[in-house]
Amino acid sequence: MIFRGLQSGFVPRRTGRSSSIAAWLACLACVGLACVPLLIGQSPARRPPAAPATRQAAPQAAAQAVTVPFQGLERLAFQVLFSKFTVKAAELQFNVVERRTFFGRPAWHFRATAQTVDTVRILYPLDDQFDSYTDATRLTSLQYEMYLREQGGKEDHTWRMDTGEESIPDGVSAARVTPGTRDPLGFIYALRATDWKTTPELRAPVFEGRHLYDVQARLAESAGVKVPAGQFNASKIRIQVFERGHELTDTGFSLWLADDAGRTPVLIEADLPIGSARVELTGRR
């Protein structure tokens, strides 16, 4: 059994309707999975919440931040090819918005956006946004947000991660999670921050809005990868998802990280109960 401490689960607070497993998978792989109603979330307005004046910095805030291979203002663009379609299904972007102070902690602000395109957009219009505020010291999640615009509907959700290590202000939507928990978007950047030449495996709890999953990532192989952005020598990271100690055998991902200074994600291959998807890097800046 992986992560014995997680078996007690989590206690959501003020969270409204929650996402399905596919929502977490879609965000993790940055796959909009444009043909199905997969995602749901929660959040305040599209601006970071202001920290209360009385809030104290967490003890670990003074520690040295994790060395990361990415920088602020990085933008990566992808196209999504879904097995159910013969045309491109969606376009995705990963953005490192900024490094800032978040409620007294040094934090990275990550953002992912997904839009369906062409024929798929006619069938299922989707314009979703995901934001992650991730602790720069430990690369663990502080807050996870979803802004969903699907088939004319609108849902905004926010989850503040409550690990019991510090108080959560009244009126803030929060989820009780295990210390060390990451959100799906922040987890991708944690994979990039891992030196896979010296670390063959990374394990972490990941909260996607309803469930707290155990996620295991392992270095599988190194090979050449060709995507619209070019030809890359890359390392394949195989990602397995567990719930209550049991692997989701019909769900899995492979993330290809380029052997460059930024450990740039160049390809994501996703196997899901409803089909498979290939997410290819098309450009970066």
Protein Blocks (a to p, Z undefined) as FASTA:
>chain_A
ZZkllmnopadehkbjaddfklmmmmmnopaklmbcfbccddddfbdcdddfklccdfkl
mpccdddfbdehiacddddddfkbcbdfbdcddddfbacdeehiacdddddddddehjll
mmmgcdddddddddfklopafbdcddddeehiacdddddddehlaccdehiacddddehi
acfklmmmmmmmpcfklmmbdcddddehjaccddddddfbdcddddfkbccddddddddd
deehiacfkbccdddddfbfkopafbdcdddfkbccddddfbdZZ
